[in-house]
Amino acid sequence: MVGALLRCLGSRRSLFVDGGKWGKQFAFSLFSSSLSFSTNGEETGVQGSSFKVFDRDLKRKQRDRAAWLADPSDSFVDSVTDNLLDRLQDCRRTFPTALCLGGSLTSVKRLLRGRGAIETLIMMDTSHDMIKRCMEVEVDSSHSNLETFYVIGDEEFLPVKECSLDLIVSCLGLHWTNDLPGAMIQGRLALKPDGLFLAAVLGGETLKELRIACTVAQMEREGGISPRMSPLAQVRDAGNLLTRAGFTLPGVDVDDFTVKYNSDYT
């Protein structure tokens, strides 16, 4: 099946932190309990998008399970992650403080390899098991001076102070958020001036063969159709989202990956 991957670039917050005494002090200086931004017009600390596509609690449980079942070195995820991190080498500036949002934390940690000259890296995910697994991943000893912190948090409610980050990376995670524009706006607010927002999400053509098969089967058996797969953004949608979130110099490109399965039950 063919998966279309959208990469988004734009320049310009339940907290668990591991990193010793200094790490706790760092957490208090970086994280804030200010209200999260939501695009439904209500400024409340718990209110998100009014239309809920995903059950975030169920998604967290699924990620807890996937943390121990997934292949630790998935070739597809590694390819996407490596291509995404390559963008850091196109930038002349460095990114001392970076936040990596949930999706492919272990791959980002393994494949970063000093790119972006990151000094402090915060790994955040809604899943405690994903964070635990990420902590166990070994990295190249030549980059052991990188200080890494681990946070349990939600992309939809980033408890991050404004203008506190140089870089935000999200690899294959944002397409599961209910309020993607709100999540992007929070990311922009958390970035310092001239900061970089770097993300990879599954595109609208992903698993189109499966979508067609489900549609045809349901039409034949039930005489109608209902959504069977997650809604995904098209290229134009991604560009509009970046602009709506207030990013300057936005850029979107597409990569196609063909994944073959041994059987229908894989």
Residue pairs with C-beta under 8 A, 6 or more apart in sequence:
1 207
1 208
1 209
1 210
1 258
1 259
1 260
1 261
2 205
2 206
2 208
2 209
2 256
2 257
2 258
2 259
3 76
3 202
3 203
3 205
3 206
3 207
3 256
3 257
3 258
3 259
4 202
4 203
4 204
4 205
4 206
4 254
4 255
4 256
5 80
5 200
5 201
5 202
5 203
5 206
5 254
5 255
5 256
5 257
6 200
6 201
6 202
6 203
6 233
6 235
6 238
6 252
6 253
6 254
7 83
7 84
7 87
7 198
7 199
7 200
7 252
7 253
7 254
7 255
8 197
8 198
8 199
8 200
8 201
8 238
8 241
8 242
8 250
8 251
8 252
9 87
9 196
9 197
9 198
9 199
9 249
9 250
9 251
9 252
10 184
10 188
10 196
10 197
10 242
10 245
10 247
10 248
10 249
10 250
10 251
11 191
11 194
11 195
11 196
11 197
11 247
11 248
11 249
12 188
12 191
12 192
12 193
12 194
12 195
12 196
12 197
12 247
12 248
13 31
13 32
13 34
13 36
13 153
13 157
13 158
13 159
13 160
13 161
13 186
13 190
14 152
14 153
14 154
15 27
15 31
15 151
15 152
15 153
15 159
16 128
16 131
16 150
16 151
16 152
17 23
17 24
17 26
17 27
17 149
17 150
17 151
18 135
18 149
18 150
19 26
19 27
19 147
19 148
19 149
19 150
23 149
26 120
26 149
27 149
27 151
29 161
30 97
30 122
30 160
30 161
30 164
31 151
31 159
31 160
31 161
32 159
32 160
32 161
32 162
33 45
33 159
34 159
34 161
35 43
35 44
35 45
36 45
36 48
36 156
36 157
36 158
36 159
36 182
36 186
37 43
37 182
37 185
37 186
37 189
38 44
38 47
38 48
38 49
38 179
38 182
39 49
39 179
39 181
39 182
39 185
40 47
40 48
40 49
40 50
40 179
45 157
46 157
48 156
48 157
48 178
48 179
48 182
49 156
49 178
49 179
49 182
51 178
52 178
53 178
53 230
53 231
54 176
54 177
54 178
54 230
56 126
56 154
56 156
56 178
59 126
59 176
60 126
60 127
63 102
63 125
63 126
63 127
63 129
63 130
64 127
64 128
64 129
64 130
65 129
66 130
67 127
67 129
67 130
67 132
67 133
68 129
68 133
72 106
72 137
73 110
74 107
76 257
76 259
77 104
77 107
77 171
77 172
78 107
78 110
78 111
79 257
80 104
80 107
80 171
80 172
80 200
80 255
80 257
81 104
81 107
81 108
81 111
81 171
81 200
82 111
83 200
83 255
84 169
84 171
84 198
84 199
84 200
85 108
85 111
85 112
85 113
85 115
85 116
85 169
86 115
87 198
88 95
88 115
88 116
88 167
88 198
89 115
91 116
91 196
93 194
94 116
94 117
94 118
94 166
95 116
95 117
95 118
95 166
95 167
95 195
95 196
96 117
96 118
96 119
96 120
96 166
97 118
97 119
97 120
97 122
97 164
97 165
97 166
97 167
98 116
98 118
98 120
98 121
98 122
98 165
98 166
98 167
98 168
98 169
99 122
99 124
99 160
99 165
99 167
99 168
99 169
99 190
100 108
100 109
100 121
100 122
100 123
100 124
100 168
100 169
100 170
100 171
101 124
101 125
101 155
101 168
101 169
101 170
101 173
101 174
102 124
102 125
102 126
102 127
102 130
102 155
102 170
102 173
103 170
103 171
103 172
103 173
103 174
104 171
104 172
104 173
105 123
105 125
105 130
105 131
105 134
106 133
106 134
106 137
107 171
108 123
108 169
108 171
109 121
109 123
109 134
109 137
109 139
109 148
110 137
110 139
112 118
112 121
112 139
112 143
112 146
113 140
113 143
114 140
114 142
114 143
114 146
116 167
118 146
118 167
119 145
119 146
119 147
120 146
120 147
120 149
121 146
121 147
121 148
121 149
122 148
122 149
122 150
122 151
123 131
123 134
123 148
123 149
123 150
123 151
124 150
124 151
124 152
124 153
124 155
125 131
125 134
125 151
125 152
125 153
126 152
126 153
126 154
126 155
127 152
128 152
131 150
131 151
131 152
134 150
135 150
139 146
153 159
155 170
155 173
155 174
155 177
155 183
156 177
156 178
156 179
156 182
156 183
157 186
158 183
158 186
158 187
158 190
160 186
160 190
161 190
162 189
162 190
163 189
163 190
163 191
163 192
163 193
164 190
164 192
165 190
165 191
165 192
165 195
166 191
166 192
166 195
166 196
167 191
167 195
167 196
167 198
168 187
168 190
168 191
168 195
168 196
168 197
168 198
168 199
169 198
169 199
170 187
170 198
170 199
170 200
170 201
171 199
171 200
172 200
172 201
172 202
173 201
174 180
174 183
174 184
174 199
174 201
175 201
175 202
175 230
175 232
175 233
176 230
177 183
180 233
180 241
181 241
181 244
181 245
184 197
184 241
184 242
184 244
184 245
184 247
185 245
185 246
187 197
187 245
188 197
188 245
188 246
188 247
191 197
197 242
197 247
201 232
201 233
201 238
202 232
203 232
203 233
203 234
203 235
203 238
203 254
204 232
204 233
204 234
204 235
204 237
205 256
206 232
207 229
210 229
211 228
211 229
214 228
214 229
215 225
215 228
218 224
218 225
218 226
218 228
219 225
233 241
235 252
235 254
238 252
239 250
239 252
242 250
242 252
243 250
